[in-house]
């Protein structure tokens, strides 16, 4: 009997591309889908279109759905209606189609932004949320929909992704080799958890094989807090872009990844400093 494939929404994004590259080296059969600008070999799918989602899932009948498609960051604030249509209602459409057509699990890409940035220690999945902005709000609403959907699901709250193609990452911008200065929010108060895109992709693939019922939330990061001073001290000096250093801020975001390590038998594998 041929194993049913895994459907991936948002496969045209940078994480989607890393996921497809890693999956190609293993036994998992992937059916990639992306938005209207889908590239060759990737089927177009607008998750905000309920009928299109039902048709696609019904044709493929996947054993699992990896749901990466989303409007992200500032684009959510710029167009809150589209953000709600894609991030919230789009997730509801995915869950309904999964339930209708027998998908066993949904793996959802969420964000560490739901925690805010004001705790002076790594956050666990049991910490209360502290929403700031439309992106975090829509992702949490989507998580809540999945929890009520009746489909087993894993929501991965991902911290700051860097690596190939992640051009908006501070790490990538610092290693761009360009002449344009990179603005830093001070040196010591701005602290982030930077996780390589391949490590995130490995966590997504591991979550597909989870056997935990119901809805689970897992932090995906490196588990290491790095200040801007740490970045300047550890990244290759001969590759650093020039920087401008602004006033100090109090902004800390780092993951406790114990639960993901235990439940997914996963751990970050990429070494630091990176070779972006």
N, C-alpha and C positions, 0 to 999 in steps of 0.2 A: 504494500500500500504506500502510495506517494504521500509524504507529509505535506500538509497544507502550508501555504506560504505565510509570510509575515508582511503586512501592508505597512508602508511608511509614508505618512503625510509630511509635507515640508521637506522632502528629500532633496530639493534644489539648494537648500541653505548650506552654510559651511559645516555645521554639525552633521547635517544629512549626508553631505559628501564624505565626511570622515567615516560615518557609520557604514555607508555603502562600501567604502574601500576596505574596511576591516571585515565586514560580513562576507565579502567576496573570497576571503581566505579561509572561510569555514563552511560548514554544511548547511547553514540556514538559507532558505530560499526567500528572497526579498522581492517585493513588488513596490517600486518607488513611485510616489506621486508628489506633485508639487503644484504651485499656483499657476496663474495664467501664463507666466513666462517659463514654463517647464522646458528643459533642454531636451535634446534628442534622446530617446530611450526612456524618458520619464513622462508618465501620463499626467495630463493636467487635471487638477481637482481643486475646486474652490470649496473649502469645508463649510463656508457660510451658506452654501446651497444644499438644503436638506435632501432634495430629490437626487442631486448628483452624488451625494455621499451614499445614499441608500443603493443607488444603481451600482456604484463602484464596488462597494463592500459585498453586495449581492452577487456580482459577477465573480469576484475573486474568492469569496468565502474564506478569509484568512483565519488562521488559528489564533493570531494576535495582531494588534494594531499598535504601532509606535506612532504616537501623535506629537509631531514636532511643529506642525504648521501654526504660526502665530504672527500677530502684529506685535512688534517689540519696542521697548524704550520710549523715546520721545514721540514716535509715530502714534502711540496710543493717546497721548495728550493732545496731539494735533488733530486726531480724528477719532474721538471717543465712540461714535456710533459704529464705525468700521471695526474698532477694537472689540467692542461688545459682540458684533456679528461674527468675527473670526474667533476670538479667544474664548468667548463664553458660549454663544449659541453654536459655534462650530464644534466645540467639544461635546455639547449636548447631542448634536447630529451624529458624531462619531460613536458616542455611547449607545444611542438608539439603534444605529445600524449594527453595531457589534452584538447587541442583545438579540436583534431580529435574525441575524444570520450566523449566530453560533460562535463568534469569536470568544476565545477563552480568557483573554486578558488584554487590557489596554496599558501601555507604558506611556506616561504623560510627562512632557518636559515642562516643569514649573521653574520657579526662580527663588533664589535666596532673598530677593527684594521683599518678600512677604514678612521677613523678620525685622526690617528696618536696619539701622546701623548704629544703635546706641547701647548695645550690651558690651561690656568690657571683657568678654570671654567668648569662646566658641559656643555657638548655639546648638541646642539639640532639637529634635523634631517635636518635643513636648513643650518647648518654650512658646509663650503666646506670640501671636503675630503683631506686627506694628506696620500697618500699610501706609505707604507714602507714594502716591501717584497711581495713575490709571493702569499701568502695566501690572503692578503687583496686585491691584484690586481685581482685575480680570482673571489673573492666574489663580487667585484664591477662590474666586467664584467658580471657576472651572473645576478646581479640586473638589469643591463641595458638590457639584453636579455629579462628578464621578463617584463620590462616596455614596450617593443616593441612587445610582444607576442600576445596581444589581449585578454589574459586571466586575469581576476581579480586576483591580487596577493598582498600579504602582506609580506614584507621583514623585519624580526626582526634582528636588529643589537644588538647582545647580548654582554654584557660586561663580566667580569671575573666570570666564573661559579665555584662554590664550592659545596661540599655536597657529599653524598654517591657515591663512585666510581670515583670521579673526582680527581684521584691521582696526576695529574700534577698541580693542583691548589696550590698556595702558602698557602692558609688557610689549606687545607688538609695536606700538607707536614709539616706545623708547628704543627698540632695536631696529627701527626703520632705516637707520643710516642716513636719513635726510638732514637737510639744513634747517628745516622749520623747527623752532623751539617747541618742546612739549611742556605744557603748563602743569605743575605739580601743586597740589593743595598742601603746602607745608612738607615737612620731612618725617615727623614722628606721629602725628595725630591721625593721619589718614592710613588705615590699615585694611588690607584685603587678603582674601584667600584666593590664590590664582591656581586654576586647575587646567591641565592640558586638554585640548579638544579630543585627543585620542583616548584619554582616560575617561572622559565623559561618554564617548561612544561605547567603550567597553562596558561601562556601567549600564547603559541602555540595553545592550545585547544581553547582559547577564540578567537584567530585570525581566526580559521576555520569558526566561526559563524559570522564573519564580513559581513556586507552588502555593504561596500564601494566599488565602482567600480574603475577600473583602478589599478594603482600600488601605494601602500602606503609603506612608510618606517617608522618603529617605533623603538625607543630605548628601550631595555629591560635591566634594571639593578636595583639596589637598590635605586639609586639616592643619595647615601651617599658616600662621598670621605673618604677613610681610608688610612692613611700613614702606613708605617711599624711600626712606634712608636705606632700608635693607635692599630695595631694588637697585639703587645706585651703587651700593657696595658689592653686590653679587652678580649683576649682569655684566657681560664683557665690556670693559671700558672702551675698547677700540671700535665698538659697534654702536655705542650710545649716541642718540641724537642729543643736541643741545637742550637744556632745560631752563625753564624759569620757575622760581620757587615762590609761591604765594604765601599768604598768611596761614598759620596753623589752623587746622579744623579738628573737631572731635568726631571721628567717623570710623567705626570699627565693625568689620563683618568677616567672620571666620566660622568654618563648619566643624562641628563635632561629627565625625564620619563613622563612629563606632557601629551604628545600626546597619549602615550599608555594608560595612566590612563583614559583619556577622551574617546578615540575611542574604547577601549576594555573593559571598566569598570573593569579594572584589577589594582591590586597593589600588591607589595611584601607582603607576609603573614608570611614568616619565621622570627623568632626572632633572635636577636644577643645578646650574643655570640652563635655561632653554636655548635651543638653536633655531629660533624662529626665522 
